[in-house]
């Protein structure tokens, strides 16, 4: 799934590698004739019980934000304001190269619900919610 306005976006996709599922997360920002790109091919997302409950509460408008940890010190943070607009803040990191890229993408209120459903379905396909109880 991809969010953002071309050419600036955050993309999160489920990929299989040797029978194991990972996430591929890519961020691209182009501004003032400069391009910043980060891509992590084998991201693991944290799926602790608190994170699962928090995501479900966020989906049900019971809380304003949720933080999902990514491997190697990264994260995806979803924040929603009172108008329904959502900010997706991210940090992609790689220990091996000692680098990180941070950014944010605004999701307009009309598309926030759709994003939450699609992102939740992507997480569920990975088994993210398997340990929810």
C-alpha positions in Angstrom: 0.0 0.0 0.0 1.2 3.5 -0.8 0.2 6.8 0.9 1.2 10.3 0.0 1.0 12.5 -3.0 3.4 11.7 -5.9 6.3 12.0 -5.9 6.4 12.0 -2.1 5.1 8.8 -0.5 5.5 6.0 2.0 5.0 2.5 0.8 4.5 -0.6 3.0 4.2 -4.0 1.3 4.2 -7.6 2.6 6.9 -9.8 0.9 7.9 -13.4 1.3 11.6 -14.5 1.5 12.4 -18.2 1.9 8.9 -18.8 3.3 9.1 -16.1 5.9 7.1 -12.9 5.6 8.6 -9.5 6.1 7.6 -6.0 5.2 9.2 -3.9 2.5 9.0 -0.2 3.6 10.0 2.6 1.2 10.0 6.3 1.7 10.6 8.9 -1.1 10.7 12.7 -0.7 11.4 15.0 -3.6 11.6 18.7 -3.0 13.6 21.6 -4.5 15.3 19.4 -7.0 16.6 17.0 -4.3 15.5 13.5 -3.7 15.7 11.5 -0.5 14.9 7.8 -0.6 15.0 5.0 2.0 14.1 1.4 1.4 14.2 -1.4 3.8 13.5 -4.8 2.3 13.2 -7.0 5.4 11.4 -5.1 8.1 9.9 -6.8 11.1 7.1 -5.0 12.9 6.7 -5.2 16.7 3.4 -7.0 17.6 3.3 -6.9 21.4 -0.1 -7.1 23.1 -0.1 -3.4 24.1 0.6 -2.4 20.5 -2.2 -4.6 19.2 -4.7 -3.2 21.7 -3.6 0.3 21.0 -4.0 -0.2 17.2 -7.5 -1.6 17.7 -8.3 1.4 20.0 -6.9 3.8 17.4 -9.1 2.1 14.7 -12.1 2.5 16.9 -11.4 6.2 17.6 -10.7 5.4 21.3 -7.2 7.0 21.2 -5.4 9.6 19.2 -2.2 7.7 18.3 -0.4 4.4 18.0 3.2 3.6 17.7 4.4 0.5 15.8 8.0 -0.4 16.2 10.1 -1.5 13.2 13.3 -3.5 13.3 16.6 -1.8 13.6 15.2 1.2 15.6 12.5 2.3 13.2 8.9 3.0 13.8 5.6 4.0 12.2 3.5 6.4 14.3 -0.1 7.1 13.4 -1.6 10.3 14.9 -5.2 11.6 14.3 -6.5 15.0 15.0 -10.0 16.1 16.0 -10.9 16.8 12.3 -10.0 13.2 11.3 -6.8 14.0 9.5 -4.0 11.6 10.2 -0.3 12.1 10.2 1.8 9.0 9.5 5.3 9.6 10.9 8.0 7.1 10.1 11.6 6.3 10.8 13.5 3.8 8.7 16.8 2.7 10.1 19.6 0.3 9.2 22.1 -0.8 11.9 24.5 -2.1 9.3 25.0 1.3 7.6 24.3 3.4 10.7 21.7 5.5 8.9 18.1 6.5 9.4 15.5 8.5 7.5 12.6 10.1 9.2 9.5 11.8 7.6 5.8 12.2 7.7 2.9 11.9 5.4 -0.5 13.6 5.9 -3.6 11.5 5.2 -6.6 13.6 4.6 -9.7 12.9 6.8 -11.6 11.4 3.8 -8.9 8.8 3.3 -7.9 8.1 6.9 -10.5 5.4 7.5 -9.6 3.6 4.2 -5.9 3.8 5.2 -6.6 2.3 8.6 -8.6 -0.6 7.1 -6.0 -1.3 4.4 -3.1 -1.1 6.9 -4.9 -3.3 9.4 -5.6 -5.9 6.6 -1.9 -5.8 5.7 -0.9 -6.3 9.3 -3.4 -9.1 9.7 -2.1 -10.9 6.5 1.3 -10.9 8.2 -0.2 -12.4 11.4 0.2 -9.2 13.3 -3.1 -9.7 15.2 -2.7 -13.5 15.8 -1.6 -12.9 19.5 -4.2 -10.2 20.2 -6.0 -12.1 23.0 
